[in-house]
Amino acid sequence: MATLQRGARRALVLAVAAALLAAAPSPGRPARAATASPSEVVIEGFAFSPKTLTVAPGTTVTWVNRDDEPHTIMVHGSPTPLKSPALDTGDSFSFTFDGPGTFQYFCTLHPHMQGVVVVR
Amino acid sequence: MSDGHDSLGGTTRRRLLKCMAYGSAGVLWTVSGGVPRPFALTGDAEAAAPAGEFSFVQISDTHIGFKGAVNPDPGGTLKEALARAGAQHPAMMLHTGDVSHLSKPEEFDRAAALLKEANLEIFYVPGEHDTIDDRGRSFFERFGRASGTGGWYSFDKGGVHFVGLVNVVDLRPGGLGYLGPEQLKWLEDDLRGRSASTPVVVFAHMPLWLVSQEWGWGTDDAEPALGHLRRFGSVTVLNGHIHQVIQKVEGNVVLRTAYSTAFPQAAPGTPGASPGPLKVAADQLRSTLGVRRVELMREKGLALTDATLAS
């Protein structure tokens, strides 16, 4: 699993720039939060916003930490194990969800913080 | 259970506010035999505190590497805390975790160098900030004392049995702090056969009781751990994590969280607040940070005294 995560992380680093470019709102898909693009999750006040994000397959989702506290993103109960490094204030992390599915995740530092990415 | 399960309401809440108000006004808050008692500082903590047989200090949540506006120099406030702690000539020190802010090697190195200046024997347990990415491997390499366990350990000193627990690794989605069955079994075995008259001090990062479900301030499986401890006549549970002093008393078991030496956090349930760093004015910072002295009193158990860096 560790090797898989390292591999995934390398791919994710490469995906960050593309994600930032691709993060503009797509036509016909309303933004779910005033401060976030349709594929962005803002971490603020120890919560993921939006808590549930629905995207199309192939979408790169970016998490941005706006707290004064580090957070992580770890998908659980899914065939695609995903764990981010610790995101300090202002850090972001991106992951491309290739196939459909429901991906539940949480912050490993503050496990009461939970979110979901639905890919369909 | 004298303080009730809900530590946020009623008496405990009022006591907390009173305690913090006294703390900033230069009055110490002491617990002897489980009964909290404030008494005035005469300007010398040594003179005010009753003489005990054995004493140690607790510091917590040093967060070396933190760069937030509320305290850009957590190394500086740690030095102040260590100076206060050392002035009381304790036999040893406990550090209840979050030594670092981001588990970075340079943060651990800086913290180790600062803490070495205390010239005290220090016993550590990790916080969740110390175990990011590697389940605490690099933390335990520097600060660990355990062998053959997941980092938990015990030792005897000054007639007290000390137990250091790890409740910040393998946290589960939606959960709180977590000890796990292996550690609970170890605790049961560790305590078996010990005399009930031995004072026991348990130290762990996250509170071993539910301070706030909403903010994740508690430990999922604290109850079975406390179950192994209740037969002892004097049990003191020292925690960190929430950067403020909150206490619960349950029979012979006193559970109390500690000040940070780096930055404060809001009281649980504060409207509009979150469990992150609380912004306070620079001239108020030191009244929100502090150290704890713990003294073994003849036939009375342990006396806990919290003092802020401003007192």
Interface residues (C-beta under 8 A of the other chain):
Chain A: G45 F46 A47 D67 D68 E69 P70 T72 H76 P85 A86 D88 T89 Q104 Y105 F106 T108 L109 H110 P111 H112 M113 Q114
Chain B: K67 G68 V70 H101 L102 S103 E128 H129 I132 D133 L171 R172 P173 G174 G175 L176 Q213 E214 W215 G216 S274 P275 G276 P277
